[in-house]
Amino acid sequence: MRNFSSAVRCSYKRLLEGFTPSQAYTIARQKFPELNSHYVNCAVEKAREIFQSCKARGQNPKSSSLVVEPYLKNSRKNIFKEED
């Protein structure tokens, strides 16, 4: 799951830089060789959907909280549970 989330963030950043989804796929595939191609494809597709959704709603797609925030909320909950 951690590698998939990292692949989503990597793909999203490539889309922000103006790369096409196929170019983002190639970059993510090289950066995360341990993920199989289906997961990399899903990560790029998820990043593309988030990117397009932000643009459609008129939000700033460069706001990193749109991608990272859901993962941070879950990890904070898990960290505090482990400390108790």
N, C-alpha and C positions, 0 to 999 in steps of 0.2 A: 504494500500500500504506500509506503514511503517513497519508493522509486516511481510509482505511478503519479503521485502528487507532484513530485519533482519534475517529472516529464510534462505534466500539465502546465506548471509554472514556466518551464523552459519554453514550451511551445507558445504560450501566451506572450512571453517577452519577444519571441521571434516575430509573432504577428504584429506586435506593436512597432517593431523595427521595420515593418513593411514587407516581410517575407511572405511568400504564398504558403498555403497549407502544405503543399507537397515539399517545398523547401524546408519548412518547419519539421515535417516528418523525417526528412533525411538527416537533419541536424540532431533531432531527438534520438533517432535510431543509432547514430554514431556515439552520442553522449551516454546513452543507456543501453549498452549491448546486452545486459542481463535480462531486459524485458523482451518478451516475445513481440513479434510485429503487430499482433492484434491489440495488445495493450498500448503500444506506441500510437497506433492508429486511433484508438479510442481517446487517448490523452490529447492528441492534436485536434480531434473532433470536438472534444469538450472545451478546449481552449478557444476554438473557433466560434462555438456557440455562445460562450461567455462574451467574447469580443463583439460579436454581432448584436447580442442582446443589449450590451452597454450602448452601442451606437444607436440602436433603435429607440432606447429610452431617453436618449439625450444625455447620458452620463459620460463622465470623462473615463475613457477606457484605460488611461494610464494610471488610474488609482489602483495601486497594488492590493488594497484591502478587499477588492472584489473577488480576487482569486485566493488570497492567503487567509483572510479572516475566518472562513468556516473551518479551516484546518487548525488554526490557532485556538479557536474556542474549544474544540474537541481535545486538543493536546493539553490545554490548561486544566480541563476537568480531570483528565487522566493523571496529570502530575500531582494535583492536589489529593486525589484519591490514594495514590501510592504513598504519599507522605504520612497519611493518617495512621 
